[in-house]
Amino acid sequence: MFAADPSQNLRVEKPLPGVKPDRRRHEVIGQVVQHRSWLLGQGVLFEDGGVTATRMGDWCVYRVGRGLCAHFRLPDDYHVLQVSDLDTYSDVQSFVRALSTPVMVQGRVLGVTLDGDRVMVDTANMSISVNGRPRPHPPIMLHDCGLMRSEYGSGRITITTEAASVVFDGNSPLWPSCRGSGDEVS
């Protein structure tokens, strides 16, 4: 999903066999694993809201506003997506030059993130190792980035911007609660 226009987004899903096209949006399964801005999914890559790619070398690159997403297709309908923005890179070409092409070797996808982390995904069970260390499942953090944090199973999601933060707490009778500038609004 691109912040400049959330109607333009990408998703990787596996439509269930025999499901009519008009029901596919509701009758699908997902098989994805993510490490920060690097995602691997198996299935069909859907381009929603009119988003289109430009081929740049080995990658298909999507740009909406300042948001960037690079797509690389692997065998067996696996797709690697890496995201960034033009606040991080001076232009789209710099973003593409920073990408490392993933490979599939004996049922394992090997890749390097834009941050330099080495990822390995075993496609038999979608388990992931980062820099040689297996990541437990379920992970400690469901969301863990500068803007959104959520500990897996906590029922609590915090979204933070420069102006304010909002906390969605499924365990609170005041759900959701909003906090910003020291004031609390429920």
C-alpha positions as CSV (number, residue, x, y, z in Angstrom):
1,M,0.0,0.0,0.0
2,F,1.4,3.4,-0.9
3,A,0.9,6.3,1.5
4,A,0.4,8.8,-1.3
5,D,-2.6,6.8,-2.6
6,P,-3.6,3.8,-0.5
7,S,-6.0,2.6,-3.2
8,Q,-2.9,1.7,-5.2
9,N,-1.4,-1.4,-3.6
10,L,0.2,-4.7,-4.3
11,R,-0.8,-8.1,-2.7
12,V,0.4,-11.6,-3.2
13,E,-2.3,-14.2,-2.8
14,K,-3.1,-17.8,-3.8
15,P,-6.7,-18.0,-5.2
16,L,-8.3,-21.3,-4.1
17,P,-8.9,-23.7,-7.0
18,G,-12.4,-23.8,-8.4
19,V,-13.4,-20.4,-6.9
20,K,-15.3,-18.1,-9.3
21,P,-13.4,-14.9,-10.2
22,D,-16.1,-12.7,-8.5
23,R,-15.4,-14.5,-5.2
24,R,-11.6,-14.7,-5.4
25,R,-11.1,-11.6,-3.3
26,H,-12.7,-13.4,-0.4
27,E,-11.6,-16.9,-1.1
28,V,-7.8,-16.8,-1.0
29,I,-4.9,-17.9,1.1
30,G,-1.7,-16.0,1.8
31,Q,1.7,-17.4,2.2
32,V,4.2,-14.6,3.1
33,V,7.1,-13.9,5.3
34,Q,8.6,-10.5,5.9
35,H,11.8,-9.0,7.4
36,R,11.5,-5.2,7.7
37,S,11.2,-3.9,4.1
38,W,11.8,-7.3,2.4
39,L,8.9,-9.6,1.8
40,L,8.6,-13.0,0.1
41,G,5.1,-14.3,-0.9
42,Q,3.9,-17.2,-3.0
43,G,0.9,-16.9,-5.4
44,V,-0.3,-14.3,-7.8
45,L,0.9,-10.7,-7.6
46,F,-2.1,-8.4,-7.9
47,E,-1.8,-4.7,-8.8
48,D,-4.7,-2.8,-7.3
49,G,-6.0,0.7,-8.0
50,G,-4.2,1.1,-11.3
51,V,-0.6,0.8,-10.0
52,T,1.8,-0.2,-12.7
53,A,5.5,-1.1,-12.9
54,T,8.4,0.0,-14.9
55,R,11.0,-2.7,-15.8
56,M,14.5,-1.7,-14.6
57,G,17.0,-4.4,-15.2
58,D,15.9,-7.5,-13.3
59,W,13.3,-5.7,-11.3
60,C,9.8,-4.3,-11.9
61,V,9.6,-1.0,-10.0
62,Y,6.4,0.6,-8.7
63,R,6.4,4.3,-7.8
64,V,3.4,6.1,-6.2
65,G,4.3,9.6,-5.0
66,R,7.6,9.2,-3.1
67,G,7.0,5.5,-2.3
68,L,8.9,2.8,-4.1
69,C,8.5,-1.0,-4.3
70,A,10.7,-3.3,-6.3
71,H,9.3,-6.7,-7.4
72,F,11.3,-9.8,-8.5
73,R,9.7,-13.0,-9.6
74,L,11.2,-16.3,-8.7
75,P,10.3,-19.9,-9.8
76,D,7.1,-21.5,-8.5
77,D,5.2,-18.2,-8.3
78,Y,7.4,-16.8,-5.5
79,H,7.7,-13.0,-5.4
80,V,10.2,-10.8,-3.6
81,L,9.1,-7.2,-2.8
82,Q,11.4,-4.6,-1.4
83,V,10.2,-1.2,-0.4
84,S,11.7,2.2,0.3
85,D,11.1,5.8,-0.7
86,L,12.6,8.9,-2.3
87,D,13.4,10.3,1.1
88,T,16.0,7.5,1.4
89,Y,17.2,7.4,-2.2
90,S,17.9,10.4,-4.4
91,D,16.2,8.8,-7.4
92,V,14.6,5.6,-8.6
93,Q,17.9,4.5,-10.3
94,S,19.8,4.8,-6.9
95,F,17.1,2.6,-5.3
96,V,17.4,-0.1,-8.0
97,R,21.3,0.0,-7.8
98,A,21.0,-0.7,-4.1
99,L,18.9,-3.9,-4.6
100,S,20.4,-7.4,-4.5
101,T,18.8,-10.0,-6.8
102,P,17.4,-12.9,-4.8
103,V,18.0,-16.5,-5.8
104,M,16.2,-19.8,-5.2
105,V,18.5,-22.7,-4.4
106,Q,17.1,-26.2,-3.5
107,G,13.8,-24.8,-2.1
108,R,15.4,-21.9,-0.2
109,V,15.2,-18.3,-1.2
110,L,18.3,-16.3,-0.5
111,G,18.3,-12.5,-0.5
112,V,19.9,-9.4,0.9
113,T,17.8,-6.5,2.2
114,L,18.4,-2.9,1.5
115,D,19.8,-2.7,5.1
116,G,22.3,-5.4,4.3
117,D,20.7,-8.2,6.3
118,R,21.1,-11.7,4.7
119,V,17.8,-13.5,4.7
120,M,17.1,-17.2,3.9
121,V,13.6,-18.6,3.6
122,D,12.8,-22.3,3.5
123,T,9.9,-22.5,1.2
124,A,8.7,-25.9,2.6
125,N,7.5,-24.1,5.8
126,M,8.2,-20.4,5.1
127,S,10.7,-20.3,8.1
128,I,13.1,-17.4,7.9
129,S,16.7,-16.9,9.1
130,V,18.2,-13.5,9.3
131,N,22.0,-13.1,9.2
132,G,22.3,-16.9,9.9
133,R,20.0,-16.8,13.0
134,P,16.6,-18.5,12.7
135,R,13.7,-16.3,13.7
136,P,11.2,-18.0,16.0
137,H,7.6,-18.4,15.1
138,P,5.6,-16.7,16.2
139,P,8.0,-13.8,16.3
140,I,8.3,-11.6,19.3
141,M,7.2,-8.6,17.3
142,L,4.2,-8.6,14.9
143,H,5.1,-5.1,13.7
144,D,8.5,-3.5,14.5
145,C,9.4,-0.3,12.6
146,G,9.7,3.4,13.4
147,L,6.1,4.1,12.7
148,M,4.3,0.9,13.9
149,R,5.0,-1.4,16.8
150,S,3.1,-4.4,18.1
151,E,4.2,-7.3,20.2
152,Y,2.9,-10.6,18.8
153,G,-0.3,-11.7,20.7
154,S,-0.4,-8.5,22.9
155,G,-3.6,-7.1,21.2
156,R,-1.8,-3.7,21.2
157,I,-0.7,-1.7,18.2
158,T,1.1,1.7,18.4
159,I,1.3,3.9,15.4
160,T,3.5,7.0,15.8
161,T,4.0,10.1,13.6
162,E,5.8,13.3,14.2
163,A,2.6,14.9,15.4
164,A,1.0,12.2,17.5
165,S,0.7,8.5,18.3
166,V,-2.4,6.3,18.5
167,V,-2.6,3.1,20.5
168,F,-5.1,0.4,19.5
169,D,-5.5,-1.8,22.6
170,G,-7.9,-4.7,22.2
171,N,-7.6,-5.4,26.0
172,S,-8.7,-1.9,27.0
173,P,-12.3,-0.8,27.6
174,L,-11.2,2.5,26.0
175,W,-10.2,0.9,22.7
176,P,-8.9,2.7,20.7
177,S,-7.1,5.3,22.7
178,C,-5.3,8.2,21.1
179,R,-2.3,10.1,22.5
180,G,-0.5,13.1,21.3
181,S,1.3,16.0,22.8
182,G,0.7,14.6,26.3
183,D,-3.1,14.7,26.0
184,E,-5.2,11.6,25.9
185,V,-8.4,11.2,23.9
186,S,-10.6,8.2,23.9
